Amino acid sequence: MNILRIKIYLFILISCSLVFPQIDLDTLIKEVQSGNTLKAFESLPELRKKYPDNPSFMFLDAMLDENHERAIKKYKKIYNLYEDSKYADDAIMKISEFYYTNGSYAKSSEWIKKINLYYSKSEHINRSLDIYLRTLILTGKKDTARMFAETFKKKYPNINLKEYLEVDSEKSTSNDVSYSDKESKGENKILKVVEEIKNKIIAPKHSKKDHFSIQIGAYGSYENAGKVRDELVELGFNTRIDIIHLSTKNKDLYAVREGYFRSKEYAKNTQKKIKSRSGYNSIVVDINKY
């Protein structure tokens, strides 16, 4: 009986040792967020010794770091190593907001879109969509912003995205093409692309770890990509079209892709099936990079 009591007591001690640090860290983080940093600064050296690899401590440490570049590296480390931790989405917001305020809208966009993809239940979802759509507009992608706004409206019906749904397409300065003609083409492009990507966005999220995909080809026109996609769908594949923006050339490519995989090795069997059924060669790409 005494042995059983000792075991129970030890279990309680261990449980408390795990819970109390998190409670203490959460309290300090809330204080820092409200502008009270003194206690957190004083506790930092001791906390660093006790919990150096605790993602909540790492987030607190990054918040208190006055060197912004170094703080961003810390936030990225939280996301890369502890994607399921309590403050992973907060870290993403910090990174994106840093790039946004510094005018690096493309980088801000790349980070902020992770909230919708991997943390759709985050308390930051409303602001993250706002920042993402704004970064698209600021980088000259008004049509793409409208496209995503339409898709987000279906996924998050309670979020007001009206201003993005009504955003104007860029007006043509050419004497050969009237604005109404260009706007009509823009509307058609939006409708096409929305149909192609809405399943990717609205469907249940894939794990961040499954970030490899089979790419059959990348095309300069939607029509060509659509033909290849349709052919593969008829053969039983769940092929999609992803938009790749080439910042160096300021143009978009339409990539025909299949599946989400944990590694290149996991994709090999599907690659073989695509080759045997369609004759298409393919490569495996990291969708976080392309």
Summary of the structure (lengths in Angstrom):
residues: 290
radius of gyration: 23.6
end to end distance: 61.6
largest distance: 92.6
contacts: 822
relative contact order: 0.06
helix: 62%
strand: 11%
